[in-house]
């Protein structure tokens, strides 16, 4: 079957003003965190000079310095920060300033303890850490707005300041949610706005079950497992997850608006955490100018499925997925906090593989990042992060091993800029493989509320499909159903549990127009309220997938089920949809054991000018999923590459970029006459190459 020709390029389109922030010819800039308040002022000038000498192009300051900016209520001291900014400017360094809302000062916590979050056990947090502030507290927001206003008045129109970061890793870390009176009141207000009447809430929450019915919004508390002998209402839990994500986005929105009151020429971001489930970056799409994130690939996880060196290299899938998730939001993305060496907060903190840090930076480049920043310049001598490496050793001068790799990456970027060609055209064969990877935070939250099996992991399920796509050298944009999918030849929407009738209709229209849609297990079981429709199981998508879906199975413990495709066997354990294909539908895989042996596990059929493939089994390794995706791409005329999983190759601005996250050497897929600018044609584990053809 001949594929349509689609005009899709790496989504680097940016708002009009961004040309001044991130000139295309610069491609990607590299910088570092610096904490002037932590070091004697007599050392600042030397530090700034050394930062410049190491090739860094910007510094990042101020995120944890509220106690220095406002040592007493209403007494603001920004003169020291102004001097640090000037030293950066004197050395030709751009400056990213931060709002300090992640670390409220002790005077505020002691005077107003109600600005502190309350955990699930009812314990109010205390001063002495970070992210203890309660975003739902109107008083806390007022104090945050005051300090932000002072910063914006001082620096909002300052040409030395390049951009702003709001807060830091917005979350409450392992405490997750705040259960404070302020959060409870804000949740009730959110529910009033959403439902308008308590009768509608009762209907959507199914409160007829277990006599849960409410007569007033004021009777509703935050669902808390610790307060229930049984399970809290799952619909209440889903709405609270939505509320909490909205509350976080609102906190960011408030700070962004405050900064813009006194400037507007500087870009604004926050550093989201990788794969964090509580905060949804897409909710801030209209509030932020750039989408940056935090990533520490190596912190003691074994990651055996990625190879014996994965504990030193990190997960290629997670790192690449996050780039492909952040970039399409508005086209400006980057890594604001990338590991410089050993960290201190993992259960075990090993060295990254030599070369891996440089590889991570080059991966960011290949994925379209506009900036990469590392945390931090100097390794602290005191405090909670003493064992956290920096770009320099504890003497404050000598480059660390990671610092040397950052220096190399900075030199490489200067070299690559010499070969930049405006308007470079994406290779046609590469463009044919463009894929929209559609995720849904509501579905992720809802599945986590009732997994049905401890063996299910939604992110792991996503990664099986994502790794397969990248092994075929497919450019991927991670998007939502709000995105225009019509330009993509392929759409993969895994485990899309909460599907509206409108979403199902969009999927059908996409396929009818010639697109190739892939759906997976746990799709369209529920509507967006988390209700089962009053139909047969998943009946709403039967005609779309060309098969009935009368039942599913789950296996306990480490029992492994078997499934076959093309004479090859695979194993599964977490989820298996048993399919009954309809006339005209092709069976791609069948179950080889259990009482439904011989029944279909995966099917495909033609829909209009395109196709719909449904893969109902979640295999242990994702190998079957990879085989079926490869078959689909081949039959659609988008000949896939054959890369080893976790050996990533992408095109950006005229450059091919390869990064080897595998545990064995890999050969780059460069033509004989290609000019290799960075690295070599054979890449050891933890290394990168960049070439032009």
C-alpha positions, 0 to 999 in steps of 0.5 A: 500500500502506497503511503500518502506524502505528509509535510511534517517537520521537527516541531521547532516553530516558535512564537514571533518574539522567540527569534530574539530569545533563541536565534535559529543559527545558535541552535542550542545554548549550554549553561549552568546553575550558580548560587552566589548566596552560597559562596563568599562574594570575593569568589564570584568574579573568579567563578564567573570567569571560569564559567565563561572559560569552560564554554558556558553561555549563560548562568541560572541564579536565584531559585532558592534564595528567598531568605536572602532576597527578603531577610525580613518581611517587607525588607527586600535586598536585591543589591547582591543579586544585581552585582552577581548579574553584572559579573555575569554580564561582564563575562558575556554570560546571559542570565536566567533569574528564578522566582524563589517560591520553592523555599519560603523563609523561616520568618514566613513559616513561623509567622504564618504556619498555614502557608505550609502544606499538610500531608496525607497523614494530617501532618503540617510540614515545617521549615528546613527543606523545600516545596513545603509551601501550599500553592492553594493558600491565598496568603502564600500566593500573596507573599509569592506575588510580593517577592516576584513583583520586587524581582520583576520591578528590578530586573523585568526590563533588564537587558542583562536578564535573558529569561525567568524560571518560575519555582523549581520542580513544582511538586511536593515530592514524595508527599505528593498532594497537600490536604490542607484546609486551603487545598480542601476549600480550593478543591470544593470551589473547583468542583462548584465551577465544574459541576454547578449543582451537587446533583450533577456531581452526585451523578458523575461521581456515582454516589449512589454506590455505598451511600456516598451521596452529598447534599452540599459541596461543603461536605466534600473532603479531599479523597484520602486513602488513609481516611478510609477502611475501604477505597475512596470514590475513584471518580473523586480521586480522578477529579482531585488529580485533575484539580491538583494539576490545575492548581499547579498550573494556576500557581505558575500562571499567577507568577508568570502574570506577575513577572510580565507586569513589569517586562515582557521582553524576557521569556518565562519557563519552569523546570518540570520533572521527567515523567512526573504524574501530578503536574501536567505541563500541557496545562501551562501551554498558554502561560509559559514561553519555553518548556524545560525540564529536569533529568537525572538519568543515573541515580542507582536504578538498574534498568536491566531491560535496557542492558548491563550498562543502563545503570550508568547510561540511563533510559534512552526511552524516558530521556528521548520521550520527554524531549519529544513531549516537551518540544511540541507544546509550543516549539521551544524546549530544553533541559534546564537541569541535567546531571553533571556527575554523581548525585546524592539522593539516590539509594545508590549513586554510581558514576555515569559511564564516561562520555554519557554526560556529553551524550545526553547533551547531544541527545538534547541537541538531536531532539530539538532542544534550544538550551541545556543547563546543568545543576550545578557549577560548584559542588557544595561544601555544606548542606543537603547536597554535599555529594552532588557533583558540579562542573568543578571539584570541591576546590571550586576551580578544577573541572570535574569529569562531568565538567570536562564533558560539558566543556567538550559539548560547548566546543562541539556546539560552536563547531556545529554552528559553523555548519548551520544552514538556514532552511535545511530540508528534512530528508523525505524518507525520514519525514514519511515515518513521522508519528504522533504519540498521543497520551492522556493524563486523565487516562494515566490517572484513572488507570493508576486508581484501579490498575486491576493488576499489580503487573500493569505500568502505564509508562512502561506500556508507553515505552514499549511502543515508543522504543519500537518507533525510535528503533525504526528511526521514526521522528515522534511528537508526543501530543494530546488529542487537542493537537492536529493529527492530520499531518502525521502519517502514523498515530499511536495512542496507547492505553487511552482508557477515558475516550469520549465519543468525539475522540473515537470519531476523530480517530475514525476520521483520521484513518478514513483520510488516509492515516494509520492509527494504532490503538492498544489494550485498555482503550475506550473502556470508559468515558471521560467521567470514568464511567463504563458506557451502558454497552457491551465491553468497549463496544464503542470501538468495535467497528473502528478496530474491526473486532469485538472485544468480549473479555480481557484476562490478567495473570497473577504472580510471575505466570507468563502467557504465550502469544504467537505471530508469524511463527514466533512466540512472545510472553505476556503477563499484565493484560490481554484483550481477547478479540473476535475479528470481523469479516475483512479484519486481518489477525496479526497475533493469536494466543497460544495457551490458556482457555482462549488459545487460538483467539486473536490478540492483535488485528488490523483492517482498512478504514477508508484510505487508511488503517486501524491496528489494535494490539490487545496484548501487553507483552513482557518485553515489547518485542511483539509490539515492535514487530507489528509496528514495523510491519505497519510502517513497511506496508504503508510505504514508510520503510523503517530503519533497523536500529538496535533499541536505545540506539537513537538517530534523529535529524535536526537543522540539517544534522544527523545525531546518533546517541548510543544508550546501548551496552555494545558499540553501534555503527552510525547509519551515515553514507560513505561520503558523510562528514562526521563532525562530532564523534566517530562512525563506530560509537562505544556505549555512552557516546554520540556522533553528529554528521552532515550528508 
